[in-house]
């Protein structure tokens, strides 16, 4: 028997056929292992999909939280911008009023 086959059977915990009479039993064991792996594959795939979906949901929630934070910060920035614009307009109006008040006084001289 080839060393590779011996190694593979050992990895699968299947006893080595000692005689020709043991070969059908070994093949039966291999087929049984194969069926077990197919069943486990379906279960493992479902488990992995569930885990992945859970992670995706958590990440989506985190994205929503970050988007909310960004929107809040943008609203604050917009409010600050409006406040600065309002202050600038008031200062300009005040400067214009002072200039207008000073202009008649200069005319009187």
NORJORA-V137720 format. One record per backbone hydrogen bond with DSSP energy under -1.0 kcal/mol. NH is the residue of the N-H (numbers start at 1). CO is the residue of the C=O. If there is no record, write none. Layout:
BEGIN
[[NH & CO] [NH & CO]]
END
This chain:
BEGIN
[[6 & 2] [7 & 3] [8 & 4] [9 & 5] [10 & 6] [11 & 7] [12 & 8] [13 & 10] [14 & 9] [22 & 19] [26 & 22] [27 & 23] [28 & 24] [29 & 25] [30 & 26] [31 & 27] [32 & 28] [33 & 29] [34 & 30] [35 & 31] [36 & 32] [37 & 33] [38 & 34] [39 & 35] [40 & 36] [41 & 37] [42 & 38] [43 & 39] [44 & 40] [45 & 41] [46 & 42] [47 & 43] [48 & 44] [49 & 45] [50 & 46] [51 & 47] [52 & 48] [53 & 49] [54 & 50] [55 & 51] [56 & 52] [57 & 53] [58 & 54] [59 & 55] [60 & 56] [61 & 57] [62 & 58] [63 & 59] [64 & 60] [65 & 61] [66 & 62] [67 & 63] [68 & 64] [69 & 65] [70 & 66] [71 & 67] [72 & 68] [73 & 69] [74 & 70] [75 & 71] [76 & 72] [77 & 73] [78 & 74] [79 & 75] [80 & 76] [81 & 77] [82 & 78] [83 & 79] [84 & 80] [85 & 81] [86 & 82] [87 & 83] [88 & 84] [89 & 85] [90 & 86] [91 & 87] [92 & 88] [93 & 89] [94 & 90] [95 & 91] [96 & 92] [97 & 93] [98 & 94] [99 & 95] [100 & 96] [101 & 97] [102 & 98] [103 & 99] [104 & 100] [106 & 102] [107 & 103] [108 & 104]]
END
